[in-house]
Amino acid sequence: MGANNGKQCGSEGKGSSSISSDVSSSTDHTPTKAPKNVATSEDSDLSMRTLSTPSPALILKSNPPQTVPNGHETASTACTVTGETVALVHPPPGSRSRPSRAPPAALIDTLSDPVLLQVLSYLCTPQLCLCARVSRRWYNLAWDPRLWSTIRLTGELLSADRALKVLTHRLCQDTPNVCLTLETVVASGCRRLSDRGLRVLAQCCPELRRLEVAGCYNVSNEAVFDVVSQCPNLEHLDVSGCPKVTCISLTEEASLQLTPLHGQQIGLQYLDMTDCVSLEDEGLRTIAFHCPRLTHLYLRRCSRLTDEALRQLALHCTALRELSLSDCRLIGDFGLREVARLEGRLRYLSVAHCMRITDVGLRYVARYCPRLRYLNARGCEGLTDQGLSHLARNCSRLRSVDVGRCPLVSDTGLEVLARCCEGLRRLSLRGCESLTGRGLMALAVGCPELQLLNVQECEVPPEALRLVRQHCRRCIIEHTIPAFY
């Protein structure tokens, strides 16, 4: 019950602790925000401390009142005494001079456990950790394994390595050394995430299916290899912006370890290596060989890749449906010919700013990939009306086309596109200098489902845009024409 809706641990340093736990002073300097609500009761004492249960409060250090990023000052309710932090849920005996009546029970406490679990399932990671500090009942509910299928860590100052260690240790209590519930970990932008944190996941989380560590500069090949080799169910891996990652395996000897481990290839289906600038043909060849189930592959700005890498990719990853090669400036028509070997499976192709691509490569794609839905050829200055017309005639299911910054594309190509692709919804012509109103008028009549048209930096008459607005009622027009409003 209550699937986790994206648990998130932010840079504000929110953590959780036991109902009343003694926590050693942390060396981490990230501030901790204490819970706002603390339940009190006169008929209990401090014997409810839990010393053996590790707590996410270990991740960060508790500090005096502070100012959080939204500009509001927060005051901690935790008491710091001689180097230890004690979260007081119940007041110590004798702390009050006179007895007082117990406060009435909160309305939320009247909810049954299943209903409260459902409520908690909508909370993010820091909120869930704070709920564990309210009372004994909330502690037990907040650490219900069903709420911990996803962990999200964000923030440059967060000690992500320590957070993963503490959280996985707590989640492994019922199943020692193994966390069977955790399926998704998102730590994008955590610059303090390193190989140590990933190795914790590799050792403790065999059911991991999705891992996103985009922008984590300290993640290396070794840790990525440990995860993919020890998490056989991993399907989604995002290592974009990790410059140290050049491949998912280290050497030929390391790659051979996959066979005795699983007896099968890696089951990755989604791989994003955007901005992994050190990726070369040999690394992509290894990926293609060990990941034949890939369906989504994003290689934006991997500028060292050449056409030979695409030959290996098409040879091994025959199930590929989405491929991005934007800003891979060494890719040319030969590479597109190899991509065309994927035949009817390819749906999404981005070759933006690949200056070596011309009508020749586009013809290969048009001929062998008739089910193509999305094409981004922005900045491919070698494309002309001939290539666009050939694409439109063979790929009638196109839904989104971007041929901006292609100066040789004119009204002739647009007229064929409007005649053959009636279901077109998004079209970018930004910076196409050869356009006039004739092509846009053809689009207005032939593509009634158009939802977005970008004609910025194009000298087109306002009358043509008004005709588009008249026939395509749902279309948003992006333009730089003062006379059109």
N, C-alpha and C positions, 0 to 999 in steps of 0.2 A: 504494500500500500504506500502511496505517496512517493512517486518517483522524484528523485532529486532534480531540481529545476536550475542547476548551474550554481554550485557552491563557489564562493569567491572570497579570497583572503587578500585584503588590500594593503597598500603601503601605510595606512593609518596605524597598522600594528595591532589589529583586533585579534584576540586569542580567546581560548577557553580554559577553564580549570575545573577541578573537582568541586563538589559542593562547598567544601571548606578545606583547601589544600595548602600545604607548606611548599613553596616553590623557591628553589635556590636562586640567588641573585644571578641574572643573566649578563653575559658580556656583550650582548647585542645592544646597540644604542638606539634602535628604533622605538619610538614611544608606544605605550600600550593604552588603549582606551578601555576603561572598566565598564561593567554593565551598569545600566541606568536603574534597573529595578532590583532591589535586594529584599527578599522575604524575611520577616522576623517572627519569632515566636518565643514566649517566655518559658515554656515547659520543655526546653531542650538545651543542650549545652554544646561545647565544642568537640565532643567526642566523635562527631560525624566527620572528622578529617579523614581524607583518603591519601595515604602516603605512598602506596604501591602503584597507583594508577598514573602513568605519565600524562602530562597535560599540555595542550597547545599553548598554554601561558608561558611555557618554557621558551617559546620562540622569541619573544620580545621582552624587554625590560619594562617594568612599571615605573613611570615617572610622575613628578608632581603635576598640578594642573597645567595644561598646555593649550596651544592654539592649533586647531586642525585646519586643513586646507580651505574649508568653507568660511573660515574667519571667526568661528564661534569657539569660545573657551570651554574646555571640558575639565571637570574635576573628577579625579579617580576616587572610587569608593573602597579600594583595597587599602589595607593598612600595612605599611612597611615597618617591620620591627627587626632590628639587629640583623640586617642582611637577608631577611626572608619576607616574602609577600604572602599575606593571609587574606583570602577572600572571605569576608565575614557574612555568612548568610543568617546566622543567629547571633545575637549579642552575647558577650561573655557574662557569666554569672556575676551579679553584684554591680553591673555597670549602670543600673538605674537606681535612683534613690528611693523611688516609691513604685509599687506595682501599678500596672496599667492594663487596661483591657486589650485583648488581642485584636488586631485590625480585622475587619470583615474579609472573608475570602473573596478574591478577585473573581469576576464573572467568568474569565477564561478558564479558571480552575474547575468550573462545573462541567466543562466539556469532557467527554469520554476520551480514553487513550487513542482509539482509532481516529476520532475526529481531530484531536490535537496533533496527531502524527501527520494527518493530511495538511494541516495548517503549516507545520514546520517544514514540510516538503517544498514550500515555496520560498524559503529563506535562503540567502546566500551563505557562503562558508563562515564569514565573521559573525553574522547574526546567529547562526546555529551554534557556534562556539559560545557566544554570550548567553544563549538560552540555557546551556548546560550549567550555568553558574547560578540560576535562579533558585532552584530547590532540588531535592533528591528526586522527585518525580520527573521534573524537567530534565534532569541530568540523564536519567535512564532513557527517556524518550529521545532526547537530542542525539544520543549516541546509538540509536537504533540503526543497525547496518543497512536497512532499506533506504535510509536518507543519505547514504554516502556512496552513491555510484559515481559521483562527479566531485572533483576538487578544482577550484579555480584560484590561482594565485596571481596577483598583479602588483605592480609597484617596483620601482628601481631600488628602494631602500629595504625591501622585505628580504629577510634571510630565507630564501626559498628552500635551500638545502635542509636547513634545520626544521622548517615547517613540514616538509615532506617526511622527514624522519620521525617527528613527533606524531603527526597525524596517522601515518601508516602503522606506527607502533601501537597506537591506541586502537586502531581498527583491526589489528591482528590479535587482540586479546582472546577472542572467542575461538579463533583458529590460529594457534601459535605459529608465528613466522610467515603466515600466508594471509593475504587480504583477498578474499574471494568476491567482494562486493564492488571494489573500485574498478570502473571501466573507462573513465575519462579523466584526464589530467590536463589542465590548461594553465601554463605558466608563461604566457607571452609577455615579453617586456621585463621579465625578472632578471636583471643583470647580475644578481647574486646567486643565480642558479648555475651550478657547475656539474661536473661529472659525478660528484658524490650523490647529489640528489637523484640523478637518473639511475644510478646503480641501485639505490634504495628501491626504486620502482621495479627495476629488473629483477631484484631478488625477492620482493614481497608481493608483487601484483601480477600473477600469471594470467589473470583475466582481463588485463588492460587491452582496450580496443582502440582508444583514441588518445594521441599525445600531441600537444601543441606547445612548442618551445620557441616560437618566433622571436627573434631579436635577442636571444640569450647568447652573448658573445663568448662565454666561457665553456660552452658545450662543444665537445670534440667528437671525432670519429669513434673513439673507443667506447664512450658511453652510449652513443647511438647504436653501435653494433650490439652492445650488451642488451639493450632493450629489445631490438628486433629479433635477436636470437633466443631470448628467454621468455618472450611474450608471444606465443604462437598465434594468438587471436588478434594481434595488432593489425588494424585495417587502415587507420588514418594517422599519418605522420606529417607534421608541419615543422620544418626546421628552417624556414625562410629567415634570412637575415642572420644566419649563424656562419660567419666567415671561416670558422675552423672545420666545418663539416664539408668534406669533399666527396664523401661516399658513405654508404651505409655499412660497409665492411672495410677492414683495414688493409689486409694483404691477402695474397692468394692462400696462405696458410690459414688465416682467420676465416676466409670464405669457406674453406673446406670443412670447418667445424659445423656448418649448418646441416650437413648430411647426417652425421651421427646423432645430432641433437633431436631432429624432428623426422628425418627420413623423407622430407618434402621441402618444397621451396617456401620462401617467405610469403605470407598471405597478404601483404600490403596491397591495398586497392587505391589509396589516396596518398600522394606524396607531393609536398610543396617544398621546393628547394630554391625559391626566389632569393636572389642576392647572395647565393653561395658562389661567390666569384672565383673560388679556387677549383670548382668542379670542371673536370676535363673529360675528354672522350673516353678514356679508360675507366674513369669512375662511373660514367653513365652506362658503359658497357656492362660493368659488374652489376649495377642496379638492375638493368634490363634482364640480365641472366638469372638473377636470384629472385626477381619480383615479376613473374609472368602474369600475375593477376591484376596488375595495375590498370585502372580505368581512368584515373585523373592524375595528370602529371603537369606540374607548373615549374618552368625553368626560366623565369623572367630574369633578365640581366646576368645570366650565366654566360659571359661573353667569350669564354674560351672554347665553347662547344663548336664543332664543325659538322659538316654533312655526314661524315663517317659515323658520328654518334647516333644520328637519326637512322642510319641503316641498321645498326645493332638494335635500336629501340623497336623498329618495325618488325624485325626478325623474331624477337622474343616476346614482346608485349602486344600480342595480337588483339587483346580485348580493350585497347585504349580507346576511350570515348572523348576525353578532353585533353588538349595539349596546348600549352602556352610556351612560345619561343620568343616572346617580345624582347627586343633589344639584344638578341643574339646575332650580332652583326656579321658573323662568319657563316651564317646559314644562307644558302642560296637555292636556286632552282633544283639542283640535284637532291638536296635534302627534302624538298617538298615532293619530289618524285618518290622518295622512299616512304614518306609519310602517307602518300596515296596508296601504298600497299596495304594499309589498314582497311581499305575498301569501304564497305557500307557501315562500319562501326563508328567512324569519327563523326561527332556532333559539334564539337567546339574546337576552333583553331585560331590562335593568335600569333601573327608574325609581324606585329607592329615594329616599325623602324628597322626591319631587316632589309637593308638597302640593296642586297644582291638579288632579291626576288623580283621577277618580272612576270609577264603574261605567260611565259612558258611553264613556270612552276604552278601558277594558278590553274592552268589548263589541266595539269595532272590531277590536282585536287578535285576540280569540277567533274572530271571524267570518272574517277573511281570512288568518289565520296558523295553520292547523290543525296544522302540523308543529312548533309551538313546544315546546321541551324544557325551557327554563329561564326562570323568571320571578322577578324580585326586585322586589316592590312594598312593601318594608318602609317603614313610616312614612307610607304613603299613607292618611291617616285618612278619606278619602272613600270608600274601598272597603267594600262590604258583602257579605253572603252572596249577594245576587243577582248581583253581578259575578263572584264566585268560582265560583258554580254555573254561570253561563254559560260561563266559561272552561273548567271541567272537562268540560262536555258537548261542547265543540267541539275541545278540545285534549287528546285522550285519551292522547297520547304524552308528556305531561309527566313529567319525571324529577325536577325540583327546583323547589320553590315556597317562597318566603319572603314571608309576609304578617304578619310580626311588627309590633307597634306599630299594628295596625289594630283599634281597639276595637270596630268594628261587625261583625267576623267572629266567628261563633259556631258552635255545633254543627251547625246546619243546613247551612252551607256545607261543613263537613268531611264530612258524610255524603254529599253529592253528589260531593265529591272522591274519597272512598274507593270509591264505587260506579263511577265512570267512569274513574279513573286507577289501574288495578291495578299498573302498573309503577312507581309513584312510589317514589323511593329517599331523597329528602331533603326534609324539611318543617320549617320554622321558624315557630313560633307564639308566639315570645317576646313577652310583654307583652300578649297578647290577653286582655282582662279578662272577656269574655263566655263563655269556654269552661267546659264542665263535663265530666264523664266520658263522656257519651253520644257525643260526636264522636270521642273517642280510641278508644272501644271499636269504633266503626265502622271506624276506620283499622286497628286491629289485625286485623280480619277481612278487610277488603277490600284491604289493601296488604301482602301477606306479604313483599315484597322491600324493605320499608323498612329503610334502613341508618342514618339519622340523624333523630332527633326532638328538637327544641328546644322545651321548654315552661317555660323559665325565667320567673319572675315571673308564672306562671299558677296560679290556685287550682283545681287538679284533684285528685280523690281518688287516693290511692296504688293502689287496686284497679284503676283504669283503666290505670295505667302497668304494673302487673304483667301485665295481659292483653296489652298490647303486647309486653312482653318474652317472654311465652309463645308468641305467634304469630309474632313477628318475631325469630327467634333471632339474627340478625346486627345488630340495631338497637342503636345507641348512643343512650341517652336522656340529654339534658342538662336538668337540673331544679334547682329550689330548694325541694324538699319534703323536710323532715327525716325524715318517716315512711317514705319510700321509699328502699330501699337494695338 
